[in-house]
Amino acid sequence: MTSRLETALAEASSPSWSQRVRAGRDLASFAVVPEAAEALVGLLLDGEDTAVTRQTAEALARMGTVAAIKLIALAVAEADDHQADWLQTGVHDALVEPDGVLHVAAVCGQLTRDPEAAVRRGAAEVSAWADSTRC
C-alpha cells in the first residue's frame, strides 16, 4: 500500500470529524481497493458527523467510476432516512459539474444490472437523484 492510502485508512477511523472528511476525499481515488472500499462505506454511513457522509459522497460522485458509484449505492441501500438525505446532498454537490449528471446516470444504469440486490436498489435511487437534478 502507498503511504497516502495508509494515511487515509488510518484517518478513516479517527475520532476527529475533519480527519474522517479528509480520509473520505483521499480514499475516493482508491475505491477499487478492498480496504479502502470498506472504509469508504463506513465513512458514507458515519453516525457521528453528517459532514463526513456528505463530503465522502461528493468525493466519490466526482470520481464517477463504477467502483465509486457502487459504494454510494451500497451505502444508500443501508442508510437510514437521515443518512440518505446527506448522501443525496453530497451527490447533488458533485452533480453541479457540467457533465456530472449524465456520467453518474450512465454509471447507475450499469449498476442496475449488478448481481447484488443492494447495489441495484441503491443505484436506482442515485439515478433518481441525478434525474431530479437535470430538471
C-alpha positions in Angstrom: 0.0 0.0 0.0 1.1 3.5 -0.7 1.7 5.9 2.2 -1.2 8.1 1.0 -3.5 5.2 1.2 -2.2 4.0 4.6 -2.6 7.5 6.0 -6.1 7.9 4.7 -7.1 4.5 6.1 -5.8 5.5 9.5 -7.7 8.8 9.3 -10.9 7.0 8.4 -11.2 5.7 12.0 -10.1 8.9 13.7 -12.3 10.5 16.4 -11.8 13.8 14.6 -14.6 14.5 12.0 -12.2 16.7 10.0 -9.7 13.9 9.6 -12.5 11.5 8.6 -13.6 14.0 6.0 -10.1 14.2 4.6 -9.9 10.4 4.6 -13.1 10.2 2.6 -11.7 12.6 0.0 -8.4 10.9 -0.1 -9.8 7.4 -0.3 -12.2 8.2 -3.1 -9.4 7.6 -5.7 -8.8 4.1 -4.1 -12.4 2.9 -4.4 -11.3 -0.3 -6.2 -9.0 -1.3 -3.3 -11.0 -3.6 -0.9 -9.6 -2.0 2.3 -10.4 1.5 1.0 -13.9 0.4 -0.2 -14.7 -0.9 3.2 -13.5 2.3 4.9 -15.4 4.4 2.4 -18.7 2.7 3.1 -18.1 3.3 6.8 -17.5 7.0 6.1 -20.6 7.2 3.9 -22.6 5.9 6.8 -20.7 7.8 9.5 -23.0 8.0 12.5 -21.2 10.9 14.2 -21.0 13.7 11.7 -23.0 14.5 8.6 -20.1 16.4 7.1 -18.3 13.1 6.7 -21.2 11.5 4.9 -21.8 14.5 2.7 -18.2 15.1 1.6 -17.3 11.4 1.1 -20.4 11.1 -1.1 -19.4 14.2 -3.0 -15.8 12.9 -3.5 -17.0 9.5 -4.8 -19.6 11.1 -7.1 -16.9 13.4 -8.5 -14.7 10.4 -9.2 -17.6 8.9 -11.1 -16.1 5.5 -11.6 -18.2 2.3 -11.4 -16.4 1.4 -8.2 -17.0 4.8 -6.6 -20.7 5.0 -7.5 -21.2 1.4 -6.4 -20.0 2.3 -2.9 -22.5 5.2 -2.8 -25.2 2.7 -4.0 -24.3 0.3 -1.3 -24.4 3.0 1.4 -27.8 4.3 0.1 -29.2 0.7 0.4 -28.1 0.6 4.1 -28.7 4.2 5.1 -31.5 5.4 7.3 -33.5 8.4 6.1 -31.3 11.0 7.8 -28.1 9.5 6.3 -29.8 9.1 2.9 -30.6 12.8 2.9 -26.9 13.7 3.4 -25.8 11.1 0.9 -28.1 12.8 -1.6 -26.8 16.2 -0.7 -23.2 15.1 -1.3 -24.1 13.6 -4.7 -26.0 16.7 -5.7 -23.0 18.8 -4.8 -21.0 16.8 -7.3 -23.7 16.9 -9.9 -23.3 20.6 -10.5 -20.3 19.7 -12.7 -21.2 20.2 -16.4 -21.3 16.5 -17.3 -21.7 15.2 -13.8 -25.4 14.2 -14.1 -25.0 12.4 -17.4 -22.0 10.5 -16.2 -23.4 9.4 -12.9 -26.7 8.4 -14.6 -24.8 6.3 -17.1 -22.8 4.5 -14.3 -26.0 3.9 -12.4 -27.5 2.4 -15.5 -24.7 -0.1 -15.5 -25.1 -0.8 -11.8 -28.9 -1.5 -12.1 -27.7 -4.8 -13.6 -25.3 -5.6 -10.8 -25.7 -9.1 -9.3 -26.0 -7.7 -5.8 -29.6 -6.6 -5.0 -28.5 -3.8 -2.6 -26.3 -2.3 -5.4 -29.2 -2.4 -7.8 -31.6 -0.7 -5.3 -29.1 2.0 -4.3 -28.1 2.7 -7.9 -31.8 3.2 -8.8 -32.1 5.7 -6.0 -28.9 7.6 -7.0 -30.1 7.6 -10.6 -33.4 9.2 -9.5 -31.3 11.9 -7.7 -29.4 12.5 -10.9 -32.7 12.7 -12.9 -34.2 15.2 -10.5 -31.0 17.4 -10.8 -31.5 17.5 -14.6 -35.0 19.1 -14.3 
